[in-house]
Amino acid sequence: MAKFLSAAQLPLTTMGNDSGLSSSDNDVPVNQVTSFNGVLNQFVHVSETETGTSSSSSAMQETKRQLDTTADLDSDAQTMPKRRRGAPTPTLAMSKTTTVAKTTLESPVPRRLTRSQSRSTTPASPSVPSIRPELDSPSRSPSAIASTLPSTPSPTKRSRGRSTPRKATSSPISLPASSCLLRDTIPENLILLLVGVNPGIMTGTTGFAYAHPSNLFWKLLHASGITSIRHPPSDTYRLPELYNVGNTNIVERPTRDASMLSKAEMDAGVPVLEAKIAEKKPAAVCLVGKSIWESVWRARKGRNIKKEEFRYGWQDGAENMGRTEEWEGAKVFVATTTSGLAAGMSYAEKLAVWEELGTWVGSRREAGQGQAQAQAQADADAQGQLKTEAEAEAVVKAEGSGPAPTLAP
């Protein structure tokens, strides 16, 4: 370990001259110790008996003062309180003091958060890795970070006066008449023939009348008493044998809504409907919907029906449909539409109209049952009469043919 000499043991050549420096470049005066953080200061000793130059003594005192000041600043920098926002930065004269102060002041100072900002700020847990590490880089600028965030479309306000476009549906809006699976059920001598506008899309594809669940047809048939139970659409072809009720339409082409049919297309179906009625001769015809009677009116009179001329229910006898020279035609009853898209009338109002028709159908069915029973009784009586006559004739024949006469000997 190197041995340090005090100032009294150094030769005069190392003590320096009036300028404080020796003529040799290898000599290092003790008054120029400026490193090791003042540690060498304890080995620097100037004897009171030594007589040096005034400049050398003052230089050594200045060096000691600088080292002490530097040590004090180093210890103060560690315990220096946080600088308040807006506080002026002190200016130091010494270069080392300025460097220490600058380093201390430029250290990151925690930002003072307001109460609203602290609620929206969640400190990151040191044990949980960051989901977006690229956002945690301090070298990233705010614009660069914003470009990496997913952009969310801003909500658009609906403009007033503009209707919302109707969503596209998977079902077609219409089908050709040739692809419709629904068939007419019109046997002869029906009590009631129901006439609809045209088949819906579901009716055309399934082959069952009024097949859409929102349609009130089957519900109104049962509630009005025309049918004893609420039948499903699959019982379309059982109505004639169960209740003597049939079904047809004025237009065969299926559409999603009856409003998609033109007046000309509906008017063209009136003569076809008249021919069906004249051929099968039902007792009454029920037009399921006001628009059907409007088409019949235009086809017969060549004009639209007036508001005061229209009424639901039974129409005058002069308006019977299917009239021929031999037959007076079928009575006409105009009922409400059963479509779920028509909201002009409540269910109670529709049921009131249909109940009038159901009452007539029930009375006609009872009358028909009585006639059938009377006819069956008449047939039975006729069969009994024939049987009695046959038995009497057989007896007469048996009595008229006696035993053969015998000859005398």
VMD Tcl script that draws the C-alpha trace (Angstrom):
set ca {
  {0.00 0.00 0.00}
  {1.38 3.35 -1.01}
  {2.63 5.61 1.77}
  {1.31 9.11 1.87}
  {3.57 11.95 3.00}
  {2.46 15.00 4.82}
  {3.26 18.47 3.60}
  {6.05 18.84 6.17}
  {7.82 15.68 4.88}
  {7.71 16.71 1.20}
  {10.87 18.24 -0.28}
  {10.92 21.87 -1.10}
  {10.68 21.16 -4.81}
  {7.20 19.73 -4.27}
  {6.06 22.61 -2.10}
  {5.90 24.80 -5.15}
  {6.96 28.34 -5.89}
  {5.10 31.65 -5.85}
  {2.74 30.45 -8.61}
  {1.91 27.22 -6.78}
  {3.34 24.98 -9.62}
  {6.72 23.32 -10.04}
  {8.78 23.43 -13.15}
  {8.56 19.63 -13.56}
  {5.42 18.13 -15.25}
  {5.57 14.96 -13.15}
  {5.15 16.78 -9.87}
  {1.59 17.04 -8.54}
  {1.18 19.72 -5.86}
  {-0.98 18.78 -2.93}
  {-3.01 21.94 -3.28}
  {-4.52 20.68 -6.59}
  {-6.23 17.57 -5.15}
  {-9.68 17.75 -6.75}
  {-10.87 14.11 -6.87}
  {-11.91 11.20 -4.65}
  {-14.75 13.28 -3.28}
  {-12.54 14.95 -0.69}
  {-11.15 11.71 0.72}
  {-7.54 12.87 0.24}
  {-8.35 15.94 2.24}
  {-7.48 14.12 5.44}
  {-3.91 13.55 4.25}
  {-3.38 17.15 3.33}
  {-1.78 18.96 6.33}
  {-0.08 22.30 6.41}
  {2.08 22.86 9.43}
  {1.75 26.12 11.29}
  {5.54 26.37 11.44}
  {5.85 26.08 7.67}
  {6.31 29.39 5.95}
  {4.87 29.17 2.43}
  {3.90 31.73 0.00}
  {0.58 33.56 0.43}
  {-0.73 32.28 -2.87}
  {-0.05 28.62 -1.99}
  {-1.85 28.92 1.36}
  {-4.86 30.69 -0.09}
  {-5.09 28.11 -2.90}
  {-5.14 25.24 -0.43}
  {-7.87 26.92 1.65}
  {-9.96 27.54 -1.45}
  {-9.57 23.92 -2.51}
  {-10.64 22.70 0.93}
  {-13.65 24.99 0.89}
  {-14.70 23.73 -2.54}
  {-14.39 20.09 -1.44}
  {-16.45 20.73 1.70}
  {-19.09 22.55 -0.32}
  {-19.23 19.70 -2.84}
  {-19.68 17.11 -0.08}
  {-22.45 19.16 1.49}
  {-24.25 19.47 -1.86}
  {-23.96 15.73 -2.45}
  {-25.57 14.97 0.91}
  {-28.23 17.67 0.44}
  {-29.12 16.36 -3.04}
  {-30.17 13.04 -1.56}
  {-32.54 14.64 0.93}
  {-33.67 17.53 -1.24}
  {-37.46 17.93 -1.12}
  {-39.58 17.82 -4.30}
  {-39.64 21.04 -6.19}
  {-42.99 22.68 -6.30}
  {-44.55 23.53 -9.61}
  {-43.58 27.01 -10.70}
  {-40.78 27.41 -8.13}
  {-37.72 29.27 -9.52}
  {-34.59 27.24 -10.15}
  {-31.58 28.53 -8.11}
  {-28.50 29.46 -10.07}
  {-25.20 28.26 -8.66}
  {-21.90 29.82 -9.43}
  {-19.74 26.75 -9.27}
  {-19.74 24.36 -12.22}
  {-20.03 21.22 -10.10}
  {-22.82 22.67 -7.99}
  {-24.68 23.66 -11.15}
  {-24.33 20.12 -12.53}
  {-25.64 18.54 -9.32}
  {-28.56 20.95 -9.09}
  {-29.46 20.45 -12.76}
  {-29.45 16.69 -12.38}
  {-31.64 16.93 -9.30}
  {-34.15 19.34 -10.88}
  {-34.43 17.37 -14.12}
  {-35.29 14.16 -12.29}
  {-38.89 13.05 -12.97}
  {-41.28 14.77 -10.58}
  {-44.64 13.04 -9.97}
  {-47.48 14.89 -11.64}
  {-50.09 16.31 -9.35}
  {-53.40 14.68 -10.21}
  {-56.83 16.12 -9.69}
  {-59.67 14.14 -8.14}
  {-61.35 13.49 -11.51}
  {-58.09 12.33 -13.07}
  {-57.31 9.98 -10.19}
  {-60.67 8.22 -10.66}
  {-60.00 7.45 -14.30}
  {-56.37 6.48 -13.74}
  {-55.67 2.91 -12.63}
  {-52.12 2.15 -11.49}
  {-50.55 -0.74 -13.27}
  {-49.69 -3.74 -11.14}
  {-46.00 -4.60 -11.25}
  {-46.74 -8.32 -11.29}
  {-49.09 -8.17 -14.29}
  {-47.51 -7.73 -17.72}
  {-48.78 -4.92 -19.88}
  {-51.35 -5.85 -22.50}
  {-50.04 -3.24 -24.93}
  {-46.25 -2.98 -24.29}
  {-45.80 -0.56 -27.15}
  {-47.87 2.00 -25.27}
  {-45.61 1.80 -22.19}
  {-42.51 2.99 -24.01}
  {-41.53 6.49 -22.77}
  {-40.04 7.35 -26.15}
  {-43.42 7.09 -27.87}
  {-45.10 10.36 -28.65}
  {-48.80 10.88 -27.91}
  {-49.60 10.99 -31.63}
  {-47.82 7.69 -32.23}
  {-49.67 6.07 -29.32}
  {-53.00 7.39 -30.57}
  {-52.36 5.88 -34.01}
  {-51.98 2.41 -32.48}
  {-55.29 2.53 -30.61}
  {-58.31 0.98 -32.37}
  {-60.54 3.58 -33.89}
  {-64.19 3.46 -32.89}
  {-66.78 4.97 -35.20}
  {-68.52 7.95 -33.76}
  {-72.29 7.54 -33.37}
  {-74.26 9.16 -36.12}
  {-77.43 11.05 -35.36}
  {-80.55 10.11 -37.22}
  {-81.74 12.91 -39.39}
  {-85.26 14.07 -38.78}
  {-87.87 13.45 -41.41}
  {-86.08 10.45 -42.93}
  {-87.57 7.02 -42.50}
  {-85.41 4.10 -41.44}
  {-84.73 1.78 -44.40}
  {-86.50 -1.55 -44.15}
  {-84.22 -4.46 -43.41}
  {-83.77 -6.98 -46.16}
  {-85.64 -10.23 -45.56}
  {-84.57 -13.67 -46.63}
  {-88.02 -14.57 -48.02}
  {-89.01 -13.34 -51.52}
  {-91.62 -10.64 -51.91}
  {-93.65 -12.63 -54.45}
  {-93.85 -16.00 -56.21}
  {-95.22 -16.99 -59.62}
  {-98.72 -18.42 -59.60}
  {-97.45 -21.69 -61.07}
  {-95.28 -22.32 -58.01}
  {-98.15 -21.90 -55.51}
  {-98.98 -25.18 -53.74}
  {-102.36 -24.07 -52.38}
  {-105.35 -25.78 -54.02}
  {-109.00 -24.78 -54.03}
  {-111.40 -26.78 -51.86}
  {-114.78 -26.24 -53.50}
  {-117.00 -29.30 -53.53}
  {-120.62 -28.86 -54.61}
  {-123.35 -27.51 -52.34}
  {-121.18 -26.03 -49.63}
  {-122.76 -24.06 -46.80}
  {-119.99 -21.43 -46.98}
  {-117.20 -20.62 -49.44}
  {-114.40 -18.46 -48.01}
  {-112.68 -16.18 -50.55}
  {-109.30 -14.62 -49.74}
  {-107.33 -11.96 -51.61}
  {-104.30 -14.08 -52.53}
  {-101.95 -16.55 -50.84}
  {-99.07 -15.31 -48.74}
  {-95.49 -16.49 -49.22}
  {-95.75 -19.09 -46.44}
  {-99.13 -20.26 -47.73}
  {-97.79 -20.60 -51.25}
  {-94.76 -22.62 -50.14}
  {-96.58 -24.90 -47.66}
  {-99.89 -25.32 -49.49}
  {-101.96 -24.51 -46.37}
  {-104.38 -21.59 -46.25}
  {-103.53 -18.62 -44.01}
  {-100.37 -20.38 -42.80}
  {-98.53 -17.39 -41.31}
  {-98.61 -17.41 -37.48}
  {-99.65 -13.75 -37.30}
  {-102.79 -14.37 -39.35}
  {-106.04 -14.45 -37.33}
  {-108.03 -16.58 -39.78}
  {-108.09 -19.85 -37.84}
  {-108.57 -18.05 -34.54}
  {-111.59 -16.13 -35.82}
  {-113.13 -19.26 -37.38}
  {-113.13 -20.94 -33.99}
  {-114.12 -17.88 -31.95}
  {-117.08 -17.13 -34.25}
  {-118.42 -20.70 -34.05}
  {-117.77 -21.68 -37.65}
  {-115.46 -24.45 -36.44}
  {-115.79 -26.37 -33.16}
  {-112.04 -26.22 -32.41}
  {-109.13 -24.04 -33.46}
  {-107.64 -25.96 -36.35}
  {-104.05 -25.61 -37.55}
  {-103.42 -24.51 -41.15}
  {-102.62 -28.12 -42.05}
  {-106.35 -28.92 -41.72}
  {-107.19 -26.75 -44.73}
  {-108.39 -29.68 -46.80}
  {-110.47 -31.19 -43.98}
  {-112.86 -28.24 -43.66}
  {-115.32 -29.45 -46.37}
  {-115.91 -32.86 -44.81}
  {-115.95 -31.56 -41.22}
  {-117.97 -28.36 -41.57}
  {-119.07 -28.16 -45.22}
  {-116.86 -25.06 -45.66}
  {-114.52 -24.46 -48.64}
  {-111.75 -22.02 -49.55}
  {-110.42 -20.15 -52.62}
  {-108.79 -16.81 -53.60}
  {-109.50 -14.06 -56.09}
  {-105.82 -13.94 -57.18}
  {-103.60 -17.02 -57.31}
  {-100.18 -15.30 -57.29}
  {-98.56 -15.37 -53.82}
  {-97.12 -12.13 -52.43}
  {-95.78 -11.04 -49.05}
  {-98.50 -8.41 -48.73}
  {-101.85 -8.00 -50.49}
  {-101.01 -4.35 -51.16}
  {-98.49 -5.55 -53.76}
  {-101.37 -6.53 -56.05}
  {-102.65 -3.97 -58.55}
  {-106.32 -3.13 -58.95}
  {-106.26 -4.46 -62.50}
  {-104.94 -7.81 -61.32}
  {-107.66 -8.11 -58.69}
  {-110.43 -6.95 -61.05}
  {-109.34 -9.60 -63.53}
  {-109.99 -12.30 -60.93}
  {-113.67 -11.35 -60.44}
  {-115.08 -13.18 -63.53}
  {-113.06 -16.30 -62.62}
  {-114.50 -16.22 -59.10}
  {-118.05 -15.76 -60.44}
  {-117.62 -18.82 -62.67}
  {-116.44 -20.99 -59.75}
  {-119.43 -19.97 -57.65}
  {-121.89 -20.57 -60.48}
  {-120.47 -24.04 -61.06}
  {-120.31 -25.29 -57.42}
  {-123.37 -23.41 -56.09}
  {-122.47 -22.74 -52.43}
  {-125.19 -21.34 -50.19}
  {-123.12 -18.27 -49.22}
  {-119.83 -16.60 -50.06}
  {-117.63 -14.85 -47.48}
  {-115.20 -12.27 -48.88}
  {-112.29 -12.12 -46.42}
  {-111.30 -8.48 -46.78}
  {-112.79 -5.18 -47.88}
  {-110.58 -4.97 -50.98}
  {-112.22 -8.04 -52.54}
  {-115.68 -6.47 -52.42}
  {-114.23 -3.24 -53.84}
  {-112.89 -5.22 -56.81}
  {-116.26 -6.92 -57.35}
  {-117.95 -3.52 -57.22}
  {-115.57 -2.03 -59.81}
  {-115.98 -5.04 -62.12}
  {-119.77 -4.83 -61.96}
  {-120.40 -1.09 -61.92}
  {-117.27 0.31 -63.53}
  {-116.45 2.67 -60.63}
  {-115.08 2.66 -57.12}
  {-117.45 2.05 -54.26}
  {-118.33 5.12 -52.21}
  {-117.73 5.30 -48.51}
  {-121.42 5.48 -47.68}
  {-122.12 2.50 -49.97}
  {-119.76 0.13 -48.17}
  {-120.68 -1.92 -45.13}
  {-119.45 -5.11 -43.51}
  {-121.80 -8.07 -43.18}
  {-124.54 -9.31 -45.47}
  {-125.16 -7.51 -48.75}
  {-128.40 -7.07 -50.64}
  {-129.89 -10.01 -52.51}
  {-129.32 -8.20 -55.79}
  {-125.58 -8.51 -55.18}
  {-125.55 -12.31 -55.07}
  {-122.58 -13.87 -56.85}
  {-122.67 -16.65 -59.47}
  {-126.22 -15.92 -60.51}
  {-127.53 -17.88 -63.53}
  {-130.89 -18.32 -65.22}
  {-131.57 -21.48 -63.25}
  {-129.99 -20.34 -59.95}
  {-130.39 -17.13 -57.97}
  {-126.76 -17.12 -56.83}
  {-124.93 -17.25 -53.48}
  {-125.48 -14.72 -50.73}
  {-122.50 -12.37 -50.12}
  {-121.01 -11.63 -46.71}
  {-118.14 -9.12 -46.45}
  {-115.84 -9.90 -43.50}
  {-112.78 -8.11 -42.18}
  {-109.30 -9.05 -43.24}
  {-107.48 -11.51 -41.00}
  {-103.96 -10.40 -41.96}
  {-101.63 -9.53 -39.11}
  {-100.34 -6.55 -41.11}
  {-103.75 -4.82 -41.02}
  {-104.08 -2.84 -37.78}
  {-107.02 -0.62 -38.71}
  {-109.43 -2.58 -36.53}
  {-109.01 -4.20 -33.15}
  {-109.50 -7.90 -32.60}
  {-112.78 -7.28 -30.78}
  {-114.14 -5.28 -33.72}
  {-113.14 -8.01 -36.16}
  {-114.68 -10.71 -33.98}
  {-117.99 -8.84 -33.84}
  {-118.23 -9.00 -37.65}
  {-117.24 -12.65 -37.82}
  {-119.67 -13.68 -35.08}
  {-122.56 -12.54 -37.28}
  {-121.38 -14.92 -39.98}
  {-120.80 -17.70 -37.46}
  {-124.36 -17.41 -36.17}
  {-125.74 -17.85 -39.67}
  {-123.46 -20.80 -40.42}
  {-124.50 -22.52 -37.18}
  {-128.20 -22.10 -37.90}
  {-127.74 -23.27 -41.47}
  {-125.78 -26.27 -40.30}
  {-128.50 -27.20 -37.80}
  {-131.10 -26.78 -40.48}
  {-129.11 -28.91 -42.79}
  {-128.72 -31.56 -40.15}
  {-132.49 -31.54 -39.58}
  {-133.12 -31.87 -43.28}
  {-130.61 -34.67 -43.47}
  {-132.27 -36.47 -40.62}
  {-135.69 -35.97 -42.18}
  {-134.38 -37.21 -45.49}
  {-132.81 -40.20 -43.81}
  {-136.07 -40.97 -42.07}
  {-137.95 -40.62 -45.32}
  {-135.52 -42.94 -47.00}
  {-135.88 -45.44 -44.19}
  {-139.65 -45.24 -44.40}
  {-139.49 -45.74 -48.12}
  {-137.28 -48.75 -47.72}
  {-139.71 -50.19 -45.15}
  {-142.65 -49.61 -47.42}
  {-140.95 -51.38 -50.25}
  {-140.11 -54.28 -48.01}
  {-143.69 -54.58 -46.83}
  {-145.03 -54.52 -50.36}
  {-142.57 -57.19 -51.43}
  {-143.54 -59.43 -48.56}
  {-147.27 -59.05 -49.33}
  {-146.74 -59.88 -52.98}
  {-144.84 -62.99 -52.05}
  {-147.72 -64.14 -49.81}
  {-150.27 -63.62 -52.55}
  {-148.25 -65.66 -54.97}
  {-147.89 -68.42 -52.45}
  {-151.64 -68.58 -51.80}
  {-152.63 -68.52 -55.48}
  {-150.55 -71.55 -56.35}
  {-152.28 -74.40 -54.41}
  {-151.56 -78.23 -54.66}
  {-152.09 -79.86 -58.07}
  {-155.57 -81.68 -58.60}
  {-155.66 -85.50 -58.50}
  {-157.38 -87.68 -61.31}
  {-160.21 -90.18 -60.50}
  {-159.53 -93.90 -61.11}
}
mol new
graphics top color blue
foreach p $ca { graphics top sphere $p radius 0.5 }
foreach p [lrange $ca 0 end-1] q [lrange $ca 1 end] { graphics top cylinder $p $q radius 0.2 }
display resetview
